[in-house]
Amino acid sequence: MRLFFYGTLTDPAALGPCAGKPLKIVPQAARLEGRARVRLRLASYPTLRRARGAVIDGVVIEVDAAMLAHLKAYESVRYRLILIRVAIGSRRCMTHCFIGDAASRVPWRPSTDDKSMTLRSKAF
C-alpha cells in the first residue's frame, strides 16, 4: 500500500521504527493540494483539514501489511486511513493517508510541535 506522510513521519529515521523496521528505500517527495496541516484537537499532533488553495509537502512510501499494522498502532484510534490524490513530480497518483478524527483550525507548526512528536516516534 502506498502512504502519504505529512508530519514527523516524513523523517525516515522516525518512520522506520514506527513501521517496525528500518526503511531500505528513500521516500518520494510529494505534494497534497486542497488541504492544510493543522493541530488535532486536544493534542499537539498534526492532521489535515480541507483548505482551498493550500498545499502540503510530504512524502510517499510503499509499505507492506506488517508495516501498515505497526503504523496503525502508532497512529492510534484517533486516525483513520483515507484515499487522496498527490503529485509526485509532474504525475498525480492516488495514495492513502492517515487523518485525525478532530481537526482544529490551529496551524500545526513543526518548529514548535516537532520535538514532542519526535520523542514519541523514537519511544514507539
N, C-alpha and C positions, 0 to 999 in steps of 0.2 A: 504494500500500500504506500502511496506517495503522500507525505505530510508536509504542510507549510508551518513553519515556526516563526514567531514574531516577537518573542520576549527573550528571557535569559537562555532558553534552549537553542538560540541561534548560534551559541558558542559550542563548538564540538566538544570541548573539554567538559562542559556541563551536560550536554546531550548524551554522550556516551554512557556515563554512569546511570543516568535516569532511564536509559533504554536497555540497561542490563549488560552492555558490552561496549568496548571501545569502538569508535567508528573507524572503518577502514577506507571509507570514501569521503571525499570533500563535499559538503552540502553545496547545492547550486543556489546562487543569488536569485531572488525572485521578488516581484512587486505585486502587491494587492491594492487594487483601486476600489474606491467607494466605501471604505471602512476606515475608522480611526482607532488607534490604540488608546484605551482608557483603563482606569483602575476598576477592578472588580469591587462592587460594593462591600463594605466592611472588611476589606483586605487590601494588601499592597501589591497584589499580583495583577498582571495585565490581562485584558480581554479585548474584544472588538465590539465596535458599535457602528452601525451604518452612518456614513457621513459623506454627503455629496462632495466630490472634488478632492477628498482625502486620498493619500497614497501611503502605504506602509511598506517599508523594505523588510525583507525577511529571507529565509532560506527554505529550500525544499530538499527532502531526502526520502529515499525509499527505505521502508522498514519492513521487517518480516513479522510474522504473527507473535513470536516471543517478545520482540522489541515493542510491539504495539501493546501487549499486555502489561509490560513494565511501565510504559508511558501512561497508560490509562490509570494505573495505580498511583503514579506520581501526580498526575493532574487532579485526581480525586473526583468525587461525585459532583463537584461544582462545575465541572467542564464536560462538554459533550462534543462529539465529532460532527462537523458539518461539511458539506461539499461546496467548494468555492472555485473560482477561476482566477489563476495568477498568470503573470507574464514572466517568462524566463527568457531573458534576452528579447528577441523580436517575436518569439512564438508564445501563444497562450495555451494553457493546459488546465485541466480540471485536477484538483487535488483535495485532500481532506485537511481539516484544521480543527484544533481544539478551541472552543469558545465557551466563555464563562456564563453562568446562569443569571447574573445580575450586573449588567454594565452600568457604571456611573457615567457622569458627564465630565469627570475629572480626568484630564490627560495623564497617562502613565509616563513618567519621566525616568528613563534608565539611570540617569546620573544620581537620582535620589533613592530610587526603589531597587536598583540593581544589587546592592550589597546583601540585603536580606534574602533575595531570591537566589543569588549565587551560593550563599551559605546553605540554603535549603537544598539546592540541587546537589551540592557536594556531600551533604549529610545523607541523602537518599541512597 
